[in-house]
Amino acid sequence: MTSTTPISSDDGNSTSGTKRNFSTSSTSGIAKTSGKSSSNCPSQSASNRAGRDLANRKTRSVLCHPLGLPLLFSLEEMDTQNMTYLPQSRKQFNEDQSGTLDGLFQKAVEATKLNNEDNEKYFTGQLTALIEKQRPILSYGAMCEVLIKDGTTKRRKGLMDVILTQTEANDTTPPLSSPPLAVLEFGLNSDDWWRKFDQGSQYLDLMMLHCQTMFDSNIPKFHQPILLAVVTMNKNKEKLPEPPFQIGVFLFVPKDGESTNEFYRISLLWHSQTSDVSEASVLFGRFLRVTADFASWRGNHQSQRGYKYFSSHCCMVETRDNSGIEGAMVLRSYDNRIRMTDRNPEIYLNPVLSTVVGPVERVFGDENVYNMCGSDEPSSHGENETFWARSSQNILIIAVPYRQGNHYAKSPADFLPIINQLETLHRAGYVHGDIRSYNTVFKDHNEGWLIDFDFGGRIGEQKYPQGYKKALVDGRRLGKEGETITKYHDWFALGVLMFSIHNIPKNAQYDEMSRLEKDWTPLRESDCTKENIDALKVFLRQFLDKDTILQIDPPFLDDLQNGQEDHLTEKGATGSPLKEMPVVRVPGH
């Protein structure tokens, strides 16, 4: 490491950044630069383009882990007291402690300028020493220039700038007692922010590979979430650090038990920039305080109960109202910060449609974000400036009812409420665009709901998103990717659902059912009239007081029974069902 002038501690003793070697060696010292000698080490292979592509390809919503949303609230300094499904306990810092933490970054900048140093190693060494001194109030410490090796070849892959860890201060030999809380990557060129993101991600890749292969038992297992903080600032003409300061905080969550090359999910939690170094220092102090909360929450499984992952933008959380009554709701995220989303919350946000979608609560962000959803803007940001212009007003999180039930109907009359909801939707000028079995939920006593309205929108305006599929095991649609959605497309898909996925036994009004099916199957758009719909409802009402049991299409039933999808709404409320489910038998099949 470059020669430094250590920052003095309060008692007059010198303090320097703690260094750690992630290798089989028992020494704690680090080679100066040999860790970056390999041509394919992250520090040399990382690039801005790769970083932007990685973020555009892999970043998911903050709902991918139960700690994502509370971390977002904490980083935005928002209160969570009315949200019983979020961890409530926050580490308390008094005014003096907060003031000290808020000043650490600025002290490191000033020390770097004072010594006329122009490299990030000097700066990170100074900052690490300052953070380490605050271990008693933070409950974690810092280590700098952390060497990491390839788990198979044992080659040195590079030096992580700083890690924050709960390992004891006197624990100077591997292994670490737990995975780091956070990996911090620093740079003295704001134009390289995405390169630093790519570099930090590659280091976490290596940590995950070590965990997967278990080749090197001294590498801490990447089995818990880890924060990645990317911080850049610029050098002035004297090559000293100065604003603008840019910080972004990501949550990396390992995918346990999944056979995939994608080892983890990435969520963008928070990002900010400023041209004032004192303000930058306060922002960094906020990150340090939130990491203290993260340390407490990560080890406390009580703070993570009542949560179920549904999809990359959706989860279920258990709730309790003021009367103590327990329930559940589905959280849905619409995030345009990294890339523009194709999904649209407009149907959920229209109060006219509350009878269809149920009560909707805004949890976080700006409701006007939907004006940008599904637009023709490029799906990724080509320049850093575009990304930094997008802050918390470019993300919306809402809570909608959790519909309990099954993704198959038992009686033909179960479709009556579905038809009524679709008519209400169309009368209000909207289309659903994604009608299929997994986007319908049925309960006993002829109860049914349409769910997952993210692909829908205004008639004649909303288009089918990229990757939209016409033929699925749970239904078939007419729409094509990029094509405008029409009302007729919804009715066609509902007809397939009723007549192809569900079958009425031959002894139950078979002649009339056959006639209706012949009427609906060849329908053209101009033929889908109110008379057709009314005739269908008249037919279905005949089954309100009868015990007729629908038969389920065998391929769809196999999907339900073999765990390809879930017959319950644990994921049906998102349109992306769970992979595991109990075997079910449908009466009459």
Stockholm file with secondary structure:
# STOCKHOLM 1.0

chainA/1-589         MTSTTPISSDDGNSTSGTKRNFSTSSTSGIAKTSGKSSSNCPSQSASNRAGRDLANRKTRSVLCHPLGLPLLFSLEEMDTQNMTYLPQSRKQFNEDQSGTLDGLFQKAVEATKLNNEDNEKYFTGQLTALIEKQRPILSYGAMCEVLIKDGTTKRRKGLMDVILTQTEANDTTPPLSSPPLAVLEFGLNSDDWWRKFDQGSQYLDLMMLHCQTMFDSNIPKFHQPILLAVVTMNKNKEKLPEPPFQIGVFLFVPKDGESTNEFYRISLLWHSQTSDVSEASVLFGRFLRVTADFASWRGNHQSQRGYKYFSSHCCMVETRDNSGIEGAMVLRSYDNRIRMTDRNPEIYLNPVLSTVVGPVERVFGDENVYNMCGSDEPSSHGENETFWARSSQNILIIAVPYRQGNHYAKSPADFLPIINQLETLHRAGYVHGDIRSYNTVFKDHNEGWLIDFDFGGRIGEQKYPQGYKKALVDGRRLGKEGETITKYHDWFALGVLMFSIHNIPKNAQYDEMSRLEKDWTPLRESDCTKENIDALKVFLRQFLDKDTILQIDPPFLDDLQNGQEDHLTEKGATGSPLKEMPVVRVPGH
#=GR chainA/1-589 SS CCCCCCEECTTSCEECCEEEEESSCCCCCCCSSGGGCSTTSHHHHCCHHHHHHHHHHHEECGGGSTTHHHHHHHHTTCCCTTCTTSCCCCCCCCHHHHHHHHHHHHHHHHHHHHTTCCSHHHHHHHHHHHHHHTHHHHSCEEEEEEEEECTTTCCEEEEEEEEEECSCTTCCSSSCSSCCSEEEEEESCGGGHHHHHHHHHHHHHHHHHHHHHCCCTTSCCCCSCEEEEEEEEEECTTSCEEEEEEEEEEEEEECTTCCSSCCEEEEEEEEEEESCHHHHHHHHHHHHHHHHHHHHHHTCGGGGTTEEEEETTEEEEEEECTTCCEEEEEEEEEECSSSCCSCCCHHHHCGGGHHHHCCCEEEEECGGGGGTTTCSSCSSCSSHHHHHHCCGGGEEEEEEECCCSBSSCSSGGGHHHHHHHHHHHHHTTEECCCCSGGGEEEETTTEEEECCCTTCEETTTCBCCTTCCSEETTEECCCCTTCBCCHHHHHHHHHHIIIIIEECCTTTTHHHHHHHHHHHTTCCGGGCCHHHHHHHHHHHHTTTTSCCCCEECHHHHHHHHHTSSCSBHHHHTTTSCCSCCCCCCCTTC
#=GC SS_cons         CCCCCCEECTTSCEECCEEEEESSCCCCCCCSSGGGCSTTSHHHHCCHHHHHHHHHHHEECGGGSTTHHHHHHHHTTCCCTTCTTSCCCCCCCCHHHHHHHHHHHHHHHHHHHHTTCCSHHHHHHHHHHHHHHTHHHHSCEEEEEEEEECTTTCCEEEEEEEEEECSCTTCCSSSCSSCCSEEEEEESCGGGHHHHHHHHHHHHHHHHHHHHHCCCTTSCCCCSCEEEEEEEEEECTTSCEEEEEEEEEEEEEECTTCCSSCCEEEEEEEEEEESCHHHHHHHHHHHHHHHHHHHHHHTCGGGGTTEEEEETTEEEEEEECTTCCEEEEEEEEEECSSSCCSCCCHHHHCGGGHHHHCCCEEEEECGGGGGTTTCSSCSSCSSHHHHHHCCGGGEEEEEEECCCSBSSCSSGGGHHHHHHHHHHHHHTTEECCCCSGGGEEEETTTEEEECCCTTCEETTTCBCCTTCCSEETTEECCCCTTCBCCHHHHHHHHHHIIIIIEECCTTTTHHHHHHHHHHHTTCCGGGCCHHHHHHHHHHHHTTTTSCCCCEECHHHHHHHHHTSSCSBHHHHTTTSCCSCCCCCCCTTC
//
